[in-house]
Amino acid sequence: MTRLVECIPNFSEGQCPEIIQSIADAIISVDTARILDIHSDRDHNRSVISFISKPEQAVEAGFRAIKKAWELINMASHRGVHPRIGACDVFPFVPLDGMTMDNAVLLASELGKRVGEELGIPVYLYEFAARTEERKNLANIRRGQYEGLLKSIAEDPNRSPDFGPAKLNLKSGATAIGARNALIAFNVFLNTEDKAIGRKISNSISESQGGFKCVKSLAFEIESRKQIQISMNLTDYKVTSIGKVYEKIKSEADKMGVDIVSSEIIGLIPFDSAADIVNFNIRVEGFSKSKILEERIKQVTKADIN
Amino acid sequence: MTRLVECIPNFSEGQCPEIIQSIADAIISVDTARILDIHSDRDHNRSVISFISKPEQAVEAGFRAIKKAWELINMASHRGVHPRIGACDVFPFVPLDGMTMDNAVLLASELGKRVGEELGIPVYLYEFAARTEERKNLANIRRGQYEGLLKSIAEDPNRSPDFGPAKLNLKSGATAIGARNALIAFNVFLNTEDKAIGRKISNSISESQGGFKCVKSLAFEIESRKQIQISMNLTDYKVTSIGKVYEKIKSEADKMGVDIVSSEIIGLIPFDSAADIVNFNIRVEGFSKSKILEERIKQVTKADIN
């Protein structure tokens, strides 16, 4: 089996497709790197590039991406509703089949070291790559965002980076680099502009507010759509599925007299999490990959029918 | 591309797994035939075997299956809630990629001829294989079921079979053999034993009762579960999706104070129809195969990463 790692860097640019394309081009200039998905959001002013690569080349691909973002994105003038600390705001490595989390942690450290030393960008290692308990949680690293970090990084020893200078480069800000399990980034849009309703619904599902396990959630005001967005990370869909949060949001929205307009998945989701929707929301008994015609044909014809 | 045909024969036996296994064994005794799925239902007293084969060998595999059913199933003592006319009640050919419906019609005729002549079973060709307008609709062929056909086959010239004698073999009954597009067999269970509620809900979605296009629907009383089952064929999921009928059944059930317990998919469904559920029931904008991680990795690594 080919060992592969998935990287899902987030960049603080969602309005200029040329910049994002340049970053994607920098990634695929590395031999085995392949873009899986690019998702740009104007209101977040943020783009998520999902790519895979052989682990041996993932650090080089990541370095080229962050360097390109450092060249082309200017944090000093960045505005957007999503929390962020830098031009490449966050860069997670996710181990795929044939790779361990320890492997991914090593890649995160290696990339962090190069970004800190060669680009002079403060780097914070997070989640499985974190070197302190506090930095396991990305929200702690991002507290106060770019603007807050600008003030506190030199003064507060707790905010001293794992690599690079304890001084924020005005143009690029800082970068969080980590290793984590696959997560699902799932957003739901509501036909209201009422932030209080958004907060209430977000709190009803967010683990930190006593909601569902393995759900991080924020409510954003999306001006271009005149809607509230419930923006979620499902950090373990086997614990809390897309369908489960969707139903909860729907029932909470019903109570407050608002409707779900639509939803979106940022990046990619594992097949099983889509099967969960069939299972949970349509209550299909025992639904699995083997019930999908194309998949099942592949299974039975693999070896010998050709 | 390997040309493949899918066959989804339905047999009037759902209580004795050994009989169904013998039929499946008869199918795979043919070189390129592969079983995709076996679904047995005790209350319907019926089993659905989904298999694929190269077209050149599909008729032989089908003939062996029907012959085995003719040997092992006795219609004279068969009881079950699903309409049926014979031991192998219905045998559809579905053209897959690389095959046309005309090809499938030829296979149906060829199998019908062999079953009629060699086993002496009356065979009715249906849907795309039908030779009269009336027989395009399987329900017309199955009218009165096995018991009704027993009386009328010799007397009513309209019921004269396309192949085989105009006389019902008591043990095996008759068989409908046809060619059709892929359909989705989808059942929903309700926590009620009230047949009137079942009929009302079934009528609300059935095309013949003014419901959704491309939906055939019946309500059955499922004794072993003490539930009503809404049993559907979705003949074109691109016109009416699983999610759409599910939501309609749910809202009708709500009105009558009953709940959906669960649902089931008989046989297999195309990937796109599962994606439709994600799209329709979770309202995910632009959901497609390319949003599934495993699928997308296959797409980008196909040629050259290994």
Interface residues (C-beta under 8 A of the other chain):
Chain A: T2 L4 E6 T32 R34 I35 L36 D37 I52 K54 L96 A182 I242 G243 Y246 I260 V261 S262 S263 E264 I265 L268 I269 P270 F271 A274 A275 I277 V278 N281 I282 R283 V284 E285 G286 F287 S290 K291 I292 L293 E294 E295 R296 I297 V300 T301 I305 N306
Chain B: T2 L4 E6 T32 R34 I35 L36 D37 I52 K54 L96 A182 I242 G243 Y246 I260 V261 S262 S263 E264 I265 L268 I269 P270 F271 A274 A275 I277 V278 N281 I282 R283 V284 E285 F287 S290 K291 I292 L293 E294 E295 R296 I297 V300 T301 I305 N306
